[in-house]
Amino acid sequence: MEVDLAVLGGGPGGYTAAIRAAQLGATVACIEKEPELGGTCLRVGCIPTKAWVQTAHFLHQANDSFAKLGVSVSAPQLDFGAANEWKAGVVKQMTQGVAGLFKANGVEWVKGYGKFTGPNTIAVDGGEDVTFKSAIIATGSFPLRPPIPGLESDLCVDSTGLLAQAEVPRRLVILGGGIIGCEFASIFNRFGSEVTIVEMLDTLIPQEDADAGKELAKQFGKRGIALHLGKQCTKVEQSGNALTVYFGDGESVQCDLMLVSVGRGPLVEGIGLEAAGVQFDGRKGIGADAARRTSVPHIYAVGDCAGYWQLAHTAFREGEVAAENACGHEAVVDNRAVPRPIYTDPEIAGVGLTEAEAREQYGDEVAVGTFPWVANARAVMQAETTGWVKSIHETKYGELLGLIMVGPHVTDMIEAGVVAIDAEATVETVADGMAPHPTLSEAIKEAGLAALGRAIHIPNRKRAPAKA
């Protein structure tokens, strides 16, 4: 088979690249070995996990909010089988949707395991070779498993294994306090599990704004999620259908299931990159520039296999950019305003710089304003007042540098910060704009006003710049 563009991998980066290239008139083949398109995100990642998030959120509302708002129902109970059916249905709808888009755009789905045999050829198990003028590598990532004795137990699962569970574990230990670990901790706590997090660093979600990590730890503590931060897991022992997890200085906890979520590695081994002449690092992935070109000019790389951001939406954008460049256009990826949604309860979202990053880059020329949800009318109406919105800007020109939010529906609202930072908006632009009332989005404006020392609905809480 001869095509203009071959895409290796049918996940968010791959299928977006394939469709975009077809829109630009290229003949495209997408090589994917799994029985469904969509990659980790649609099949065993973002989509099924967030379907569970929605179930957990409804349980929380029924238990803690309905009565306050005058809605009387009997005590809610989790039907885990029905929740799993809903999750599977959502996944099926999304993956079939991608297959439909391939058909509508004329993208050829080549089913099988693909491996480069040269700079212009990919061999496919059980199928004919695909010869191409350009190629895009979008093979994704895989869950890492540290060399800790006992983790080979069948009761130690990764995120895919946890999503496949047919019963809610009574006791769940989560190794890793990053985004994946915290999202599952939040879900299974709502589902009724006794949840324990063991994290080697001193904070949850360590790559996010420090205040957001502290707020999440505070709320997890209130919910009864046990946190063991700054402690390494040393070994795991299985006895019957239970595990004993050892960590720290002789501490231990028992559980019925353990989630290992210590990060994901780029899937770059075994796909013939050496034969294609593409340079890569087994730990960091494939090197690619802003146009997503690799060391071989006509071969591009996108998504988890080739970048710092292991996010579906960065893969979407990188796939578009790679496809456009492969088809003779010029495009680059701008990572300045990448949204960072975290689907815990409370939700967390950020874009741009964290406060620590802003102060490191701009020193004393940084101002920060925070607006609490307890002062927002819509949040009060919804009985969801945990958290705040933080606005960060530099004081010389007033450019908005970052927006950090903890609270209700912030993963949806962070797009406002994305647009503002992409447009190089000033904090005055955000603060002086009209926000509809009463809405949650008012908090973004109010945080900007607080950063300018012009807070109206809360006392002036402008934070003074940190001293050098």
C-alpha positions as CSV (number, residue, x, y, z in Angstrom):
1,M,0.0,0.0,0.0
2,E,1.4,3.4,-1.0
3,V,0.1,6.6,0.7
4,D,1.1,10.2,1.2
5,L,1.0,9.9,4.9
6,A,1.2,6.9,7.3
7,V,0.2,7.4,10.9
8,L,1.5,4.8,13.4
9,G,-1.1,4.8,16.3
10,G,-4.8,5.5,16.4
11,G,-5.0,7.5,19.7
12,P,-5.8,11.2,20.1
13,G,-2.7,12.4,18.4
14,G,-2.8,9.8,15.6
15,Y,-6.4,9.9,14.7
16,T,-6.5,13.7,14.7
17,A,-3.4,13.8,12.5
18,A,-4.9,11.2,10.1
19,I,-8.2,13.1,9.7
20,R,-6.5,16.5,9.4
21,A,-4.2,15.2,6.6
22,A,-7.1,13.7,4.8
23,Q,-8.9,17.1,5.0
24,L,-5.9,18.6,3.3
25,G,-6.1,16.1,0.4
26,A,-3.6,13.5,1.4
27,T,-4.0,9.8,1.0
28,V,-3.7,8.5,4.6
29,A,-3.3,5.1,6.3
30,C,-3.5,4.8,10.1
31,I,-2.0,1.7,11.6
32,E,-3.5,0.6,14.9
33,K,-3.3,-2.8,16.5
34,E,-6.1,-2.5,19.0
35,P,-9.6,-3.6,18.1
36,E,-10.9,-0.1,18.6
37,L,-9.5,3.3,17.6
38,G,-9.0,6.0,20.3
39,G,-5.9,4.9,22.1
40,T,-5.5,4.8,25.8
41,C,-7.5,7.9,26.3
42,L,-10.8,6.7,24.7
43,R,-10.5,3.0,25.5
44,V,-8.8,2.7,29.0
45,G,-8.0,6.2,30.1
46,C,-9.6,9.6,30.1
47,I,-13.1,8.6,28.9
48,P,-13.9,5.6,31.1
49,T,-12.3,7.3,34.1
50,K,-14.3,10.4,33.7
51,A,-17.5,8.4,33.3
52,W,-16.8,7.0,36.8
53,V,-16.0,10.6,37.9
54,Q,-19.6,11.5,36.9
55,T,-21.0,8.6,38.8
56,A,-19.0,9.6,41.9
57,H,-20.1,13.2,41.6
58,F,-23.8,12.2,41.5
59,L,-23.3,10.0,44.5
60,H,-21.7,13.0,46.3
61,Q,-24.6,15.3,45.3
62,A,-27.2,12.8,46.4
63,N,-25.6,12.2,49.7
64,D,-24.5,15.7,50.7
65,S,-26.4,18.3,48.6
66,F,-29.9,17.2,47.7
67,A,-31.4,17.6,51.2
68,K,-29.9,21.1,51.6
69,L,-31.5,22.2,48.3
70,G,-34.9,20.7,49.2
71,V,-34.7,17.4,47.2
72,S,-35.7,14.4,49.3
73,V,-34.6,11.0,48.1
74,S,-33.9,7.7,49.8
75,A,-30.3,6.9,50.7
76,P,-28.4,6.6,47.4
77,Q,-26.5,3.3,46.8
78,L,-23.9,2.6,44.2
79,D,-24.8,0.0,41.5
80,F,-21.3,-0.7,40.4
81,G,-22.5,-3.1,37.6
82,A,-24.7,-0.3,36.1
83,A,-21.9,2.2,36.5
84,N,-19.6,-0.1,34.5
85,E,-22.3,-0.6,31.8
86,W,-22.6,3.2,31.5
87,K,-18.8,3.5,31.3
88,A,-18.6,0.8,28.6
89,G,-21.4,2.5,26.7
90,V,-19.6,5.8,26.7
91,V,-16.4,4.3,25.5
92,K,-18.1,2.4,22.7
93,Q,-19.9,5.6,21.5
94,M,-16.6,7.5,21.4
95,T,-14.5,4.8,19.7
96,Q,-17.1,4.1,17.1
97,G,-17.3,7.9,16.5
98,V,-13.6,7.9,15.6
99,A,-14.1,5.0,13.2
100,G,-17.0,6.9,11.6
101,L,-14.8,9.9,11.2
102,F,-12.2,7.8,9.4
103,K,-14.8,6.5,7.0
104,A,-16.3,10.0,6.4
105,N,-12.8,11.4,5.6
106,G,-11.4,8.5,3.6
107,V,-8.7,7.5,6.1
108,E,-7.7,3.8,5.7
109,W,-7.5,1.9,9.0
110,V,-4.8,-0.7,8.7
111,K,-5.4,-3.2,11.5
112,G,-2.3,-4.7,13.0
113,Y,1.0,-4.1,14.7
114,G,3.2,-1.7,12.8
115,K,7.0,-1.4,12.8
116,F,9.3,0.7,10.7
117,T,11.6,-1.3,8.4
118,G,13.1,1.8,6.8
119,P,12.7,5.6,6.5
120,N,9.7,5.1,4.1
121,T,8.2,1.8,5.0
122,I,6.1,0.3,7.9
123,A,5.6,-3.4,8.0
124,V,2.3,-4.6,9.5
125,D,1.8,-8.0,11.1
126,G,-0.6,-10.0,9.0
127,G,-0.9,-7.3,6.3
128,E,0.9,-5.7,3.5
129,D,3.7,-3.1,4.0
130,V,2.7,0.6,4.0
131,T,5.0,2.8,1.9
132,F,4.8,6.5,2.6
133,K,6.1,9.9,1.7
134,S,5.7,11.2,5.3
135,A,4.9,9.5,8.6
136,I,3.6,10.5,12.0
137,I,4.5,8.5,15.0
138,A,1.7,8.5,17.7
139,T,2.3,5.3,19.7
140,G,1.4,6.8,23.1
141,S,2.7,5.6,26.4
142,F,2.5,2.8,28.9
143,P,2.2,2.6,32.7
144,L,5.5,2.4,34.6
145,R,6.1,-0.1,37.3
146,P,9.0,0.5,39.7
147,P,11.3,-2.3,40.8
148,I,9.6,-2.9,44.2
149,P,9.5,-6.4,45.5
150,G,6.0,-7.9,45.4
151,L,4.5,-5.6,42.7
152,E,4.3,-8.6,40.4
153,S,1.2,-9.7,42.4
154,D,-2.1,-9.9,40.4
155,L,-3.6,-7.7,43.1
156,C,-1.2,-4.9,42.0
157,V,-2.9,-3.3,39.0
158,D,-2.3,-0.3,36.7
159,S,-5.0,2.1,35.7
160,T,-6.2,-0.3,33.0
161,G,-6.5,-3.1,35.5
162,L,-8.4,-0.9,37.9
163,L,-10.9,0.2,35.2
164,A,-11.6,-3.5,34.5
165,Q,-12.6,-4.3,38.1
166,A,-16.1,-5.8,38.5
167,E,-16.3,-5.1,42.2
168,V,-15.4,-2.1,44.4
169,P,-12.4,-3.1,46.6
170,R,-13.1,-2.6,50.3
171,R,-9.5,-1.3,50.9
172,L,-7.5,0.3,48.1
173,V,-3.9,1.5,48.3
174,I,-2.7,3.9,45.6
175,L,1.0,4.1,45.0
176,G,1.6,7.6,43.6
177,G,-0.1,10.9,44.4
178,G,0.0,12.4,40.9
179,I,-3.0,13.1,38.7
180,I,-4.0,9.5,37.9
181,G,-3.6,8.4,41.5
182,C,-5.6,11.3,42.9
183,E,-8.4,11.0,40.4
184,F,-8.9,7.3,41.3
185,A,-8.5,8.0,45.0
186,S,-11.4,10.6,44.7
187,I,-13.5,8.2,42.7
188,F,-13.1,5.1,44.9
189,N,-13.6,7.1,48.1
190,R,-17.0,8.1,46.8
191,F,-17.6,4.5,45.8
192,G,-17.1,3.4,49.4
193,S,-13.5,2.1,49.5
194,E,-11.1,2.8,52.3
195,V,-8.4,4.6,50.3
196,T,-4.7,5.2,51.2
197,I,-2.2,7.1,49.1
198,V,1.5,6.5,49.4
199,E,3.6,9.2,47.7
200,M,7.4,9.6,47.8
201,L,7.2,13.4,47.4
202,D,5.9,15.7,50.1
203,T,2.9,16.9,48.2
204,L,0.1,15.6,46.0
205,I,0.0,16.6,42.3
206,P,3.6,17.9,42.7
207,Q,3.7,19.5,39.2
208,E,0.7,21.7,39.9
209,D,0.5,24.9,41.8
210,A,1.5,24.3,45.4
211,D,-1.6,25.9,46.9
212,A,-3.7,23.5,44.7
213,G,-1.8,20.5,46.1
214,K,-2.3,21.7,49.7
215,E,-6.0,22.3,49.1
216,L,-6.5,18.9,47.6
217,A,-4.7,17.3,50.5
218,K,-6.8,19.2,53.0
219,Q,-10.1,18.1,51.3
220,F,-8.9,14.5,50.9
221,G,-8.1,14.5,54.6
222,K,-11.6,15.7,55.5
223,R,-13.0,12.9,53.3
224,G,-11.0,10.2,55.2
225,I,-8.5,9.4,52.5
226,A,-5.3,8.5,54.3
227,L,-2.2,10.3,53.0
228,H,1.3,9.1,53.5
229,L,3.4,11.8,51.8
230,G,7.2,11.9,51.6
231,K,7.4,8.1,52.0
232,Q,8.6,5.4,49.7
233,C,7.1,2.0,49.2
234,T,9.7,-0.6,50.0
235,K,7.9,-3.9,49.4
236,V,4.5,-5.6,49.0
237,E,3.5,-9.0,50.4
238,Q,0.5,-11.0,49.4
239,S,-1.3,-13.4,51.8
240,G,-4.4,-15.0,50.3
241,N,-6.6,-12.3,48.7
242,A,-5.0,-9.4,50.6
243,L,-1.8,-7.3,50.4
244,T,0.4,-5.8,53.0
245,V,2.1,-2.6,51.6
246,Y,5.3,-1.5,53.4
247,F,6.5,2.1,53.2
248,G,8.5,4.7,55.1
249,D,10.3,3.7,58.2
250,G,8.7,0.3,59.0
251,E,5.1,1.5,58.4
252,S,2.5,-0.7,56.6
253,V,-1.1,-0.9,55.5
254,Q,-3.3,-3.8,54.3
255,C,-5.5,-3.7,51.3
256,D,-7.5,-5.8,48.9
257,L,-6.2,-4.1,45.8
258,M,-3.3,-1.8,45.0
259,L,-3.2,0.7,42.1
260,V,0.3,1.4,40.8
261,S,0.3,4.9,39.3
262,V,3.8,6.3,39.4
263,G,3.8,7.7,35.9
264,R,3.8,6.6,32.2
265,G,6.7,6.0,29.9
266,P,6.9,6.8,26.1
267,L,6.1,3.8,23.9
268,V,9.2,3.9,21.6
269,E,10.7,0.4,21.9
270,G,9.9,-2.3,19.3
271,I,8.5,0.0,16.6
272,G,11.6,0.1,14.4
273,L,12.8,3.6,15.1
274,E,16.4,2.5,14.6
275,A,15.6,1.3,11.1
276,A,13.9,4.6,10.2
277,G,16.8,6.6,11.6
278,V,14.7,8.4,14.2
279,Q,16.6,9.4,17.3
280,F,14.9,8.7,20.6
281,D,15.5,8.2,24.3
282,G,13.9,5.3,26.1
283,R,12.9,7.4,29.0
284,K,12.2,10.8,27.5
285,G,10.8,9.6,24.2
286,I,11.2,10.9,20.6
287,G,12.8,14.2,20.1
288,A,10.7,16.6,18.0
289,D,10.7,20.3,17.3
290,A,7.8,22.8,17.5
291,A,6.7,21.6,14.1
292,R,6.8,18.1,15.5
293,R,9.6,17.0,13.1
294,T,12.0,14.3,14.3
295,S,15.6,13.8,13.4
296,V,14.3,12.5,10.0
297,P,12.7,15.5,8.3
298,H,9.7,13.7,6.8
299,I,8.9,11.8,10.0
300,Y,7.0,13.5,12.8
301,A,6.1,12.5,16.3
302,V,3.2,13.6,18.5
303,G,1.6,12.9,21.9
304,D,2.9,10.9,24.8
305,C,5.7,9.2,22.8
306,A,7.3,12.5,22.1
307,G,6.7,15.1,24.7
308,Y,6.6,16.4,28.2
309,W,2.8,16.8,28.2
310,Q,1.0,13.5,28.6
311,L,-2.4,15.0,27.8
312,A,-5.0,14.1,25.2
313,H,-5.6,17.7,24.2
314,T,-1.9,18.4,23.6
315,A,-1.8,15.3,21.4
316,F,-4.8,16.6,19.5
317,R,-3.0,19.9,18.7
318,E,0.3,18.3,18.0
319,G,-1.4,15.9,15.6
320,E,-3.0,18.8,13.7
321,V,0.3,20.6,13.5
322,A,2.2,17.5,12.3
323,A,-0.4,16.8,9.7
324,E,-0.3,20.3,8.3
325,N,3.5,20.3,8.1
326,A,3.5,16.9,6.5
327,C,1.1,18.2,3.9
328,G,3.3,21.2,3.0
329,H,1.8,23.9,5.3
330,E,3.6,25.6,8.1
331,A,2.4,25.3,11.7
332,V,4.0,25.1,15.2
333,V,2.8,24.1,18.6
334,D,2.6,26.8,21.3
335,N,2.8,25.3,24.7
336,R,2.4,28.6,26.6
337,A,-1.3,28.0,27.4
338,V,-1.8,24.3,27.9
339,P,-4.8,23.6,30.2
340,R,-4.2,21.2,33.1
341,P,-7.5,19.7,34.2
342,I,-7.6,17.3,37.1
343,Y,-10.9,15.5,37.7
344,T,-10.7,15.1,41.5
345,D,-13.4,16.3,43.9
346,P,-12.9,19.2,44.2
347,E,-11.8,19.7,40.6
348,I,-8.5,21.4,39.9
349,A,-7.5,23.2,36.7
350,G,-4.6,25.4,35.7
351,V,-3.1,27.2,32.7
352,G,0.0,29.1,32.2
353,L,2.6,29.5,35.0
354,T,2.1,28.4,38.6
355,E,2.8,31.0,41.3
356,A,6.2,29.5,42.0
357,E,7.1,29.5,38.3
358,A,6.0,33.1,37.9
359,R,8.0,34.3,40.9
360,E,11.1,32.4,39.6
361,Q,10.8,34.1,36.2
362,Y,9.6,37.5,37.1
363,G,10.9,38.0,40.7
364,D,9.1,40.8,42.6
365,E,7.2,41.9,39.5
366,V,4.4,39.4,40.2
367,A,0.9,40.1,41.7
368,V,-1.5,37.4,42.8
369,G,-5.2,37.6,43.6
370,T,-7.4,34.9,45.1
371,F,-11.2,34.7,45.1
372,P,-12.9,32.1,47.3
373,W,-16.0,30.2,46.1
374,V,-17.8,31.0,49.3
375,A,-18.2,34.5,48.0
376,N,-19.7,33.4,44.7
377,A,-23.5,33.3,44.6
378,R,-23.7,30.5,42.1
379,A,-21.4,28.3,44.1
380,V,-23.4,29.0,47.2
381,M,-26.6,28.1,45.4
382,Q,-25.1,24.8,44.4
383,A,-23.7,24.1,47.9
384,E,-20.2,23.7,46.3
385,T,-18.0,26.4,48.0
386,T,-14.8,24.5,48.5
387,G,-11.8,26.1,46.8
388,W,-10.9,29.3,45.1
389,V,-9.6,30.9,41.9
390,K,-6.1,32.4,41.7
391,S,-5.0,35.0,39.1
392,I,-1.3,35.6,38.5
393,H,0.1,38.5,36.5
394,E,3.3,40.4,36.0
395,T,3.1,44.0,37.2
396,K,5.3,45.8,34.6
397,Y,2.8,45.4,31.7
398,G,0.0,43.6,33.5
399,E,0.2,40.4,31.3
400,L,-1.8,37.5,32.7
401,L,0.7,34.7,33.4
402,G,-1.4,32.0,35.0
403,L,-4.8,31.0,36.3
404,I,-5.2,28.3,38.9
405,M,-8.6,27.1,40.1
406,V,-9.9,24.6,42.7
407,G,-13.6,24.0,42.9
408,P,-16.8,23.3,41.0
409,H,-16.7,22.9,37.2
410,V,-13.3,24.5,36.9
411,T,-12.1,21.9,34.3
412,D,-14.8,23.4,32.0
413,M,-14.0,27.1,32.9
414,I,-10.2,26.9,32.4
415,E,-10.7,27.6,28.7
416,A,-11.2,31.3,29.6
417,G,-7.7,31.4,30.9
418,V,-6.4,29.5,27.8
419,V,-7.9,32.1,25.5
420,A,-6.7,35.0,27.6
421,I,-3.1,33.8,27.8
422,D,-3.0,32.8,24.1
423,A,-4.1,36.3,23.3
424,E,-1.5,37.8,25.6
425,A,-4.3,39.5,27.5
426,T,-3.6,41.7,30.5
427,V,-5.2,41.1,33.9
428,E,-7.1,44.4,33.4
429,T,-8.7,42.9,30.3
430,V,-10.0,40.0,32.4
431,A,-10.9,42.1,35.4
432,D,-12.7,44.8,33.5
433,G,-14.7,42.4,31.2
434,M,-18.3,41.8,32.0
435,A,-19.0,38.4,33.6
436,P,-22.6,37.1,33.5
437,H,-24.3,37.1,36.9
438,P,-24.9,34.8,38.8
439,T,-22.3,32.4,37.3
440,L,-19.3,30.5,38.5
441,S,-17.3,32.3,35.7
442,E,-17.5,35.5,37.7
443,A,-14.8,34.2,40.0
444,I,-12.3,34.6,37.2
445,K,-13.0,38.3,36.9
446,E,-13.1,38.6,40.7
447,A,-9.7,37.0,41.1
448,G,-8.3,39.5,38.6
449,L,-9.8,42.4,40.5
450,A,-8.3,41.0,43.7
451,A,-4.9,40.8,42.0
452,L,-5.2,44.5,41.1
453,G,-6.2,45.4,44.6
454,R,-9.7,46.3,43.4
455,A,-11.7,43.5,45.0
456,I,-15.4,44.3,45.4
457,H,-17.1,41.2,46.7
458,I,-14.4,40.2,49.2
459,P,-12.0,42.2,51.4
460,N,-8.9,43.3,49.6
461,R,-6.6,40.2,49.7
462,K,-4.0,41.3,47.2
463,R,-0.9,39.3,48.0
464,A,2.3,41.4,48.2
465,P,5.1,40.3,45.9
466,A,7.5,37.9,47.6
467,K,10.8,39.5,48.7
468,A,13.9,38.4,46.9
